[in-house]
Amino acid sequence: MDNAGIEEMFQGLGPVTIKRMFGGKGIYHLGRIIAVEVRDEMLLKADETSAPEFAAAGATQWAYDGKKGKPVKMPYWSIPEEAYDDPDLMAKWVRLAYEAALRAEG
């Protein structure tokens, strides 16, 4: 995804900063990481408070195979499909990601 597309995706939250990282991109709002792009997939930050809402909407948690073959779950979730066609719904999900980032610092 190009940076203009990412900025459009997050417009309901406000301006974002995009930084290259781990072969993908990190998306930041007001200095806090709120999303990562990995293998052309955008993943939003979630935590124990917001993850159940992501799961209920059919989103999946990002995981990779650890050193012993066990999956390592990361605090990032896919974006529910219907949000891609609805800017108001996308704004809801990116706000949840920012709220999770705020809680992570607290």
Secondary structure, DSSP 8 states (H G I E B T S, - for coil): --HHHHHHHTTTT---EEEEETTEEEEEETTEEEEEEETTEEEEE--TTTHHHHHHTT--EEEEE-TTS-EEEEEEEE--GGGGG-HHHHHHHHHHHHHHHHHHH-
